[in-house]
Amino acid sequence: MPGIEKLPIEETLDDSPQTRSLLGVFEEDTAAISNYSSQLYDAMQRIYHAQNELSAATHLTSKLLREYDTQRFPLGGDDEVMSSTLQQFAKVIDELSSSHAVLSTQLADAMMFPITQFKERDLKEILTLKEVFQISSDDHDMANNRYSRLSKKRDNERVRSEVIEDVYTARKKQHQTMMHYFSSLNALQYKKKISLLEPLLGYMQAQSSFFKLGSENLTQQWEDFLATIGTSVQNVRREMETEVGAMQQTIQEMEDSCDLLYVPTDPDPTHTPLNRNLTRKQGYLYKRIKTGLVSSSWERQYFFTQGGNLMGQSRGEVAGGLLMDIDNCSVMAVDSDDRRFCFQITSFDGKKVATLQAENRRDCEEWISTINNISKRIYLSENAEELAARVNQSALEAVTPSPSFQQRHESMKPAGPSKGRASSISSVGSEISPALSALSFDALVAPETPIQFDIISPANEGDVAQTRTPTHGSRRSNPFGESGEISEEENPDSILHQLFVVRFLGSMEVRSGEQGHVTGETGHVTGEQGHVIGETMRQILAARAIHNVFRMTESHLLVTCSCLKLIDPQTQVTRLRFPLQSVLHSASHQDNKRLLGFLLDSKDPSGSRTVCYIFETNNDGEKICDSIGLAKQIAFHSDLDKREARKRKEQNKEHEKKEEELSKQRQIEKDLEEQSRLIAASSRPANPPSSDGQFLVLSNSQSEDSDAGEEGKKQGESDA
């Protein structure tokens, strides 16, 4: 006989929509079998009743024939031939009546008993199990809903324990009921064949025995056929007994091994360790659905990954629907006001966002790891899980010092020195200069450098410094971290204002510029700087993967001609501000354009240090780098214009000063001449003319002394 369709008992704990759909097919088949069996039962019951009626009628006929002699007929009652003939007929009919009685008994045992057992016991057992399963499934859904609605703010230990106990009881009851229900449905596929063949076989064997008593018309071929049918029925019965035994053993094993899985909290990692190498995952999650402007609801759906797509399927649906494309997506754990164990998936273009809730923290981390692996397109390889394991192992090894750049990039050394002008914007992973190829990673990144995964506003540090060293006349600090004074560099009329959405991944200190590896002049970039950013990206991403840091702070990056600002998207408060002249270099990742980093020359009382900041964008890394480069160029030309204007202003001031001094000198000379004339005029009566009629003229020395005295007098008046 062809193979028997079976329900997978091993998948009863997952309770996936596919399993429910297959269960629906079996239930439809059960309903059809029940309807058909009822009709067949009615037909066979009519045969049985007819045979009983025939046996009773034959027996009554034989009885009546035997009582013929006892009848008192008015005429011909003493006919002995007739009486003898009727007695012979009575004897034959009595034998026939006995044969019919035997046939009725055989029909009752071989035909009616199997189909009655199938109809009254097996089918009713299926219906009873169906009702019990439906009740346990509803109780399980109610328990899950109560557990998911546990308040995060008002955590009541007693209520939480009661809810967890309800979930455990409901899940165990549903699982056990479902396994027994599946077992009964699987066994029904065998029993329906037996219930059809065995009554017919009993009916034909009874008829054969009946006819053998009075006739020898049955052929050997018919007997062989009946024997073959009997053998087939016995084989099916033995197969059914074997399968039922195996199903009972499976049920027992699963009841013993799945007891810990009924608890919705985090399982013991020794029994079920966390697997970060998955590229496929399925299970029930709660999805946040917006119902209004500020209101939302949560719906429980079955989610599964299919290639690079995340599919969702509600209970009762035949197939799942596409939720979003998770290739190159970003996923992170988020905090929800009313739910726990939530994570958020953002599509590669940032246009689609889905917030989901897992049952426990382990399930949440497995979903995040799986979606991260799919986002990297690891699933496209032949051995996806092995590749994911190697990638995760590489992330674990990334915290150790990396080999020298000469060992890692031996094949990437340039053949000769490049003559092209270096741009201020580059991609991480470009060719390496010979000076850098001999350096190790320790020469670029400060050893034992801590990594900062969250944004700490410098305003907090300033407040602490103010409390330590108070100054007189200081301005009141802004509680939002912004200064009340406007820097001269922050020009509100700046010609460049570009806003980008970024997510902060981390920052760490790298080697300072005194070693000549990081810092550079404005507008000129060395290959060392790009590789410093690349190595920093690798270190930060590896550290986030190792320490399970999935949360990222989203901000708005404002690029102007004077500075870079990180602004809170909700409160519009400036979290961090970087002067543009302190930005040494910015670069995006060569392969993943969503990653962006820049080097910052940070000044503090302990000295100058270089910090590398790493961000994730919505595939806008190169655009942000171009914008920063444009801002630096504009600032550079603006600085040149300011210097030229300042120089011209100083020249004008110098020229005006010289003109003023020249004017003063002329005025002094004019005053001296006037004073000389007055002195000469006043001295004429005191000096009469000589005998030869000439006037007395002052000598040159006397004239100079007089002029000097007048000039000093004038200078004293001017100073006064």
SULQUIHU-V155512 format. One record per helix or strand of 3 or more residues. SS is the DSSP state (h for helix, s for strand). FROM is the first residue (numbers start at 0). TO is the last residue. If there is no record, write none. Layout:
ss = {SS SS}
from = {FROM FROM}
to = {TO TO}
This chain:
ss = {h h h h h h s s s s s s s h h h h h s h h h s h h s s s h s s s h h}
from = {8 16 79 156 219 259 281 295 308 320 329 341 352 360 377 383 404 409 424 433 440 457 496 512 526 552 562 573 579 582 594 606 620 699}
to = {10 65 147 213 256 261 289 305 312 324 333 345 356 374 379 396 407 411 427 436 442 467 509 514 545 559 566 578 581 588 603 616 681 718}
